[in-house]
Amino acid sequence: MRPAIADALRLPGGPVDLTTIATDATPGFDGTKTDGRAALADMQVELADLQERLWAERTAGSQRRILLVLQGMDTSGKGGVLRHTIGLVDPQGIRITSFKAPTEEELAHDFLWRIEKGLPEAGYIGVFDRSHYEDVLIGRVRSFADPAEIERRYGAINDFEARLTDEGVSVVKCMLHISAAEQNDRLAARLANPDKHWKYDTSDLDERTMWSAYRQAYEIALERTGTDAAPWYVVPSDKKWYRNLAIAHILLDTLRGLDLHWPAARFDVAAEIRRLAEEAPVR
Amino acid sequence: MRPAIADALRLPGGPVDLTTIATDATPGFDGTKTDGRAALADMQVELADLQERLWAERTAGSQRRILLVLQGMDTSGKGGVLRHTIGLVDPQGIRITSFKAPTEEELAHDFLWRIEKGLPEAGYIGVFDRSHYEDVLIGRVRSFADPAEIERRYGAINDFEARLTDEGVSVVKCMLHISAAEQNDRLAARLANPDKHWKYDTSDLDERTMWSAYRQAYEIALERTGTDAAPWYVVPSDKKWYRNLAIAHILLDTLRGLDLHWPAARFDVAAEIRRLAEEAPVR
């Protein structure tokens, strides 16, 4: 069964208008916050089981892996998803890569150079906290590259993600969609709580003044890089519990789609059972 | 308050005789398995809070970090600790490094070269699944290096760990202590369950025949590298629930000992609150 939430949030092809997608809705789920949290906790067993199978397949030579890309405006909750959703599964099988402002070395290479280095190995669920999409988001809004280079990047991203798919990477991209009013509330809450001041940066408000330019940059990126092989999901994220549940559904849907099996033994099971039973005393 | 379990398991200086340390005891805890699992779950809030403070301090320039070394015979439960204990805290702040048989490139360097590369950055809780201790354990038992080189390594490890401590790394080393009989049961259980065959390696039984040589190698390593700055804990691990709880206590004790605080704001809080309240409409 396909999880209903994943189906509901998958972005169809064609032009994207984010103003028509509610940020506080709960598509595919009609329960309360309490229901949603319980539903998330209930998913842990299946998520953990499928993740272990993915990990186990690696020992039998499988190249399969998952890349979950998290994008969204400041305070949209990328960290919360990592804590509450990704935190449900075994940390051994997770590779989180956070992309900050590029370093001098990174800037001396193509924008995809540092992305390649952050890709998950076979068997892993890799999670990108921001990604190559920054290079067509803040890169576009702040004109960090000239228009022809920005233009080139959409195609380069599609080629790159198609190659990843061919290599065995399931690429899943999530945009955490919040309203400007919700971001105001979250920034105000950070400022009101001294325990959260470390999370606040004065540049957050500068970026916020460019809200509509960012929205347009997202719309262009979503439209031009949403493919069957590497789809975008727009996740209403004003409700944190729904956001966490939705990402878990998207991850579960991706794992189920891989049809994962436990690898068969590559040794003589009966012989090993005998060998263990008949061993000399071990002390 | 110091967690009682951490105190009970900390190895004192002097000669080590592992045959005198029970593998199925529960030092510092007199509850049942159910109590132990509940006690572990109850620790999540404080562990997560302290981990976030460690992470937050990094933004204020702190160099502090934790390195938790997990060592133990096959099936002693390093993976279980990662899943059940390390899995309690935010995966964003965790760096797990697993050390397998060294590659050709790694063998061409000193044994600490790959260890340096796997160290956690500031703000992280790093966990080593096996470590540089393999080079004085299997390295000694299987004579992968000559005796003089093995001898040199104990001092090199102490110097290395002393340097890490000076740099701001809290080094904590745990030996997961199981009996040979318990290992037999666990290997037999793996062999009996086709879903677990991928975890089994026929070389496991070859290593098992060297059980007492490994025990002696551990005893020498524990005695020679247990220091005030980088102590060893011997964790009775026949009971999985106790092992997971004990490592959580050791981690909690280490985090509490750091006396972590939320960094003060490095901006004018009142001015930012005003700026947010008075901004032009954002849509």
Interface residues (C-beta under 8 A of the other chain):
Chain A: A56 T59 A60 G79 L82 R83 I86 G87 D90 P91 Q92 I94 I96 S98 D129 A180 Q183 N184 L187 A188 L191 A192 P194 D195 H197 W198 K199 Y200 T202 L205 R208 T209 W211 S212 W262 P263 A264 A265 F267 V269 E272 I273 R275 L276 A277 E279 A280 V282 R283
Chain B: A56 T59 A60 G79 L82 R83 I86 G87 D90 P91 Q92 I94 I96 S98 D129 A180 Q183 N184 L187 A188 L191 A192 P194 D195 H197 W198 K199 Y200 T202 L205 R208 T209 W211 S212 W262 P263 A264 A265 F267 V269 E272 I273 R275 L276 A277 E279 A280 V282 R283
